[in-house]
Amino acid sequence: MKKSPYHQVIRLAYPVVLSTLATTLMGVTDTLFMGWVGTAAQGGVGLGSIIAWTYGAFFIGTLTVVNTFVAQKWGAGKADRCGAVAWRGFVLAGFFSVALVVLAAKVGWLVGVFGAHESVAPTASAYARIRLAGMPLDLIEVCVMSFMRGVGDMRTDRKSTRL
């Protein structure tokens, strides 16, 4: 019995959905835990999480282009060119990491733009800086994940038929 196309899409998509959901849940979990510390701390972590994502989303989204170019090379039978695309993504992630360091220095300004209360602003700034400090690792992870998706390996527990 042949499986429906919907089943195939769901089977392909669920690892991607789970990885994206895990990233989102980290900010939500941190915010929930800070509720035990106090309302101002909880508000600061919530705002800091949004600010970190605002800064990082552009860079993360841009690096997903590795997926597109690897898939094009892979589909054209040029598997030997896929690694070069991934390395260009890593170089781009390096430049983006430098930009994030510069932007992290301006976090306090953005917290002010959001009009954060004086009791929330220090926690929001500190939390956003901490999350941004880890963002270069997120950028590397996006490059690796995009490479794997580009060669058709949505799950690392099985090998692609062409690898």
Secondary structure, 3 states (H helix, E strand, C coil): CCCCHHHHHHHHHHHHHHHHHHHHHHHHHHHHHHCCCCHHHHHHHHHHHHHHHHHHHHHHHHHCHHHHHHHHHHHCCCHHHHHHHHHHHHHHHHHHHHHHHHHHCCHHHHHHHCCCCCCCHHHHHHHHHHHHHHHHHHHHHHHHHHHHHHCCCCCCCCCCCCC
